[in-house]
């Protein structure tokens, strides 16, 4: 039987955006970005109040279907707790529908907030969800672990799915990102929905395309951790970016411009944002001029941290 949380508990969770795939690592590689949403959750006697400010605030629901609310409640249930009522306040910074993991951040942030509430209980049964549990639960929401795992662990990650059991098992390990790698993010006004762009991908691929991406993904792990000089070759992709180019021509052209300038650039997730990984202190002039002239906002970005919450509790391993 679930333990009822008392009214008056309050917690704040901070969660990073993320860029999935990084070229060839489709649904596997991810990188957290230092662009963070903040979620404040308070327990009450009854009812539900949802307050949203910032990005896409007028486009998200204000009731139980809100993704953060669903994640908080799911996290509490998984930890063996329940709340009579909740006040959920979201400050959205991560742009929606840009390939930056906003939905994964909402889920991971909600689960982190649930951890922050559970951690305040003195009961011997009050154990916050572990990192492994956070990855599993958030990936179940998403259907793939790349963004979710990056938001949970921070930094760069490799994730995978184990389908040997009754339900998929989601896991991930962190990568130690090479200190010389600099991250530039180009965000357009244009939007895209991951569900729609996934529909552009074929159900089957050729052996040569699969072989190409397997080799590039393996190389990308080396490039991200030890040999950033290999990033250009390592970020080549044959499985999803060419297929999505027609529905986001501005992003596809910007990728061509960046790579022609010698910058290892890819779509961020399903796009239309573009992420560039380089060891240079700034992008070439042509790339810097092309982006803003074609609707892209360009920002240098640090890698994001693991999800965190108050009170100051470290996520169990």
C-alpha positions in Angstrom: 0.0 0.0 0.0 1.3 3.4 -0.9 2.5 5.8 1.8 0.6 9.1 1.7 2.9 12.2 1.6 1.9 15.0 4.0 0.8 18.3 2.7 3.5 21.1 2.7 6.4 19.2 1.2 8.1 21.2 -1.6 11.0 20.4 -4.0 12.7 21.9 -7.0 14.1 19.8 -9.8 16.4 21.2 -12.6 16.8 19.1 -15.8 18.9 19.6 -18.9 18.0 19.6 -22.6 19.6 17.0 -24.7 20.7 16.2 -28.2 20.2 12.7 -29.4 21.9 10.6 -32.2 24.8 13.0 -32.8 24.7 11.7 -36.4 25.0 7.9 -36.7 24.1 6.9 -33.1 20.4 6.7 -33.8 18.3 6.2 -30.6 21.5 5.3 -28.8 23.9 8.2 -28.3 22.9 11.4 -26.4 24.4 14.6 -25.1 23.0 16.7 -22.3 23.0 20.4 -22.9 23.3 23.3 -20.4 19.8 24.6 -21.2 17.6 23.8 -18.3 14.0 23.6 -17.3 13.0 24.1 -13.6 10.1 22.3 -11.9 8.8 23.1 -8.4 6.3 20.7 -6.9 4.4 21.1 -3.6 2.2 18.5 -1.9 -1.3 19.6 -0.8 -4.3 18.0 0.8 -6.2 17.6 -2.5 -6.6 18.8 -6.0 -4.1 19.7 -8.8 -2.8 23.1 -9.9 -0.4 23.4 -12.8 1.4 26.7 -13.5 3.6 27.1 -16.6 5.9 29.9 -17.6 8.3 30.3 -20.5 8.7 28.3 -23.7 5.4 27.1 -25.2 3.5 27.9 -22.0 0.3 28.6 -23.8 0.5 25.2 -25.7 0.7 22.7 -22.9 -2.2 21.3 -20.8 -2.9 22.5 -17.2 -4.3 19.3 -15.9 -3.4 15.6 -15.2 -2.3 15.0 -18.8 0.6 17.4 -18.4 3.8 15.4 -18.9 5.5 16.6 -15.7 2.4 15.8 -13.6 2.2 12.3 -15.1 5.9 11.8 -14.4 5.7 13.0 -10.8 2.8 10.8 -10.1 4.4 7.8 -11.8 7.6 8.4 -9.9 5.8 8.6 -6.5 4.0 5.4 -7.3 7.2 3.6 -8.3 8.7 4.7 -5.0 5.7 3.5 -3.0 4.2 6.9 -2.2 1.1 8.9 -3.2 0.1 12.6 -2.8 -3.4 13.8 -2.0 -2.9 16.9 -4.1 -0.1 18.7 -6.0 0.9 22.2 -7.1 3.2 21.9 -10.1 5.1 25.0 -11.4 7.1 24.7 -14.6 9.6 27.2 -15.9 10.3 26.2 -19.4 13.5 27.2 -21.0 14.1 24.3 -23.5 12.4 25.1 -26.8 9.7 22.6 -27.8 9.6 20.6 -31.1 13.2 21.6 -32.0 15.0 18.2 -31.4 16.3 19.3 -27.9 14.7 16.7 -25.7 12.0 18.9 -24.2 9.6 15.9 -23.6 12.4 13.8 -22.0 13.3 16.8 -19.8 9.7 17.1 -18.6 9.6 13.4 -17.7 13.0 13.2 -16.1 12.4 16.5 -14.2 9.0 15.2 -13.0 10.6 11.9 -11.8 13.4 14.0 -10.1 10.8 16.1 -8.4 9.2 12.9 -7.1 12.6 11.9 -5.7 12.9 15.2 -4.0 9.6 14.7 -2.2 10.3 11.1 -1.2 13.8 12.1 0.1 12.1 14.4 2.7 10.3 11.5 4.4 11.8 10.0 7.5 10.3 6.5 6.9 12.8 3.7 6.5 10.9 2.9 3.3 11.7 6.3 1.7 14.4 5.5 -0.8 14.6 7.8 -3.8 14.6 6.2 -7.3 18.1 5.2 -8.4 19.7 6.4 -11.7 18.9 3.0 -13.2 15.3 3.3 -12.2 15.1 6.9 -13.5 16.5 5.8 -16.9 14.1 2.9 -17.1 11.0 4.8 -16.1 11.7 7.9 -18.2 12.6 5.7 -21.3 9.3 3.9 -20.9 7.6 7.3 -21.4 9.8 8.1 -24.4 10.0 4.7 -26.1 13.8 5.2 -26.5 16.5 6.0 -24.0 18.9 8.4 -25.7 17.4 11.7 -24.6 16.1 10.4 -21.3 19.4 8.8 -20.3 21.3 12.0 -21.1 18.9 14.1 -19.0 19.3 11.6 -16.1 23.1 11.2 -16.2 24.3 14.5 -17.7 27.1 14.8 -20.3 27.4 12.3 -23.1 25.9 8.8 -22.9 25.6 5.5 -24.7 22.2 3.8 -24.2 20.7 0.5 -25.2 17.5 -1.6 -25.1 17.3 -5.1 -23.8 14.3 -6.9 -25.3 14.9 -10.3 -23.7 12.4 -9.9 -20.9 8.6 -9.4 -20.8 9.1 -5.6 -21.3 12.0 -3.6 -22.7 14.8 -2.9 -20.4 16.5 0.5 -20.8 20.1 1.1 -19.7 22.9 3.7 -20.3 26.5 4.4 -19.4 28.2 7.8 -19.3 31.0 8.8 -21.6 33.8 11.1 -20.5 33.5 13.9 -23.1 36.9 15.1 -24.3 37.7 18.4 -22.7 38.7 20.0 -26.0 35.3 19.5 -27.6 33.2 22.7 -27.9 29.5 22.6 -28.5 27.6 25.0 -30.7 23.8 24.9 -31.0 21.8 26.4 -33.9 18.1 26.7 -33.1 15.6 27.8 -35.8 12.2 29.2 -35.5 10.9 26.3 -37.5 9.5 23.3 -35.6 9.2 19.6 -36.2 7.5 16.7 -34.4 9.6 13.6 -33.7 6.6 11.4 -34.4 6.2 12.9 -37.8 9.8 12.8 -38.8 10.1 9.2 -37.7 7.4 8.4 -40.2 9.8 9.4 -42.9 12.2 6.6 -42.1 12.0 3.2 -43.9 11.2 0.0 -42.1 14.2 -1.7 -43.7 17.7 -0.5 -44.6 20.4 -2.0 -46.8 23.2 -4.0 -45.4 25.7 -1.4 -46.7 23.8 1.4 -44.9 23.7 -0.5 -41.7 27.4 -1.4 -41.9 28.2 2.3 -42.6 26.4 3.5 -39.5 27.7 0.8 -37.2 31.3 1.8 -38.1 30.6 5.5 -37.7 28.8 5.0 -34.3 31.8 3.0 -33.0 34.1 5.6 -34.3 32.0 8.4 -32.7 32.5 7.0 -29.2 36.3 7.2 -29.8 36.0 10.7 -31.2 33.9 12.0 -28.3 36.2 10.6 -25.6 39.7 10.3 -27.0 40.1 11.6 -30.6 38.1 14.7 -31.4 40.1 15.0 -34.6 38.0 12.1 -35.9 34.7 13.9 -35.4 34.1 14.8 -39.1 34.2 11.2 -40.2 32.5 9.9 -37.0 29.4 12.1 -37.4 28.5 10.9 -40.9 25.1 9.2 -41.1 23.2 7.2 -43.7 20.1 6.1 -41.8 18.0 9.1 -40.8 19.4 12.6 -41.7 19.2 12.2 -45.5 15.7 10.9 -45.2 14.6 13.9 -43.1 16.3 16.5 -45.3 13.3 17.2 -47.5 11.0 18.3 -44.7 13.6 20.6 -43.1 15.5 22.1 -46.1 17.0 25.0 -44.1 18.6 22.7 -41.5 19.8 20.3 -44.3 21.4 23.2 -46.1 23.0 24.6 -42.9 24.5 21.1 -42.2 26.0 21.2 -45.7 27.5 24.7 -45.1 29.0 23.7 -41.7 30.5 20.5 -43.0 31.8 22.2 -46.1 33.6 24.5 -43.6 35.1 21.5 -41.9 32.8 21.5 -38.9 31.3 18.2 -37.7 27.6 19.1 -37.5 24.5 16.9 -37.3 20.8 17.3 -36.7 20.0 17.5 -33.0 17.7 14.6 -32.5 15.0 14.6 -35.1 15.8 18.3 -35.9 15.3 20.9 -37.0 18.0 22.3 -34.6 21.6 21.7 -35.6 24.5 20.8 -33.2 28.1 21.3 -34.1 31.0 19.7 -32.3 34.5 21.2 -32.8 37.8 21.9 -31.1 37.9 25.4 -32.5 37.1 28.4 -30.3 34.4 29.6 -32.7 32.6 28.6 -35.9 34.0 29.8 -39.3 32.7 33.1 -40.5 30.7 31.6 -43.3 28.8 29.4 -40.9 28.3 32.3 -38.4 26.9 34.5 -41.1 24.7 31.9 -42.7 22.9 30.8 -39.6 21.3 34.1 -38.4 20.6 35.1 -42.0 18.5 32.0 -42.4 16.6 32.0 -39.1 19.0 30.2 -36.8 20.0 31.4 -33.3 23.5 30.2 -32.6 24.9 29.7 -29.1 28.0 28.1 -27.7 26.7 25.6 -25.1 28.3 23.6 -22.3 27.4 20.0 -21.7 24.5 19.7 -19.3 24.5 18.2 -15.8 22.6 15.3 -14.4 19.1 15.9 -13.2 19.2 17.4 -9.6 16.7 18.3 -7.0 16.4 19.9 -3.6 16.9 19.1 -0.8 20.5 18.3 -1.8 20.2 14.6 -2.4 22.6 12.7 -4.7 21.0 10.3 -7.1 21.8 6.7 -5.9 23.8 4.7 -8.4 
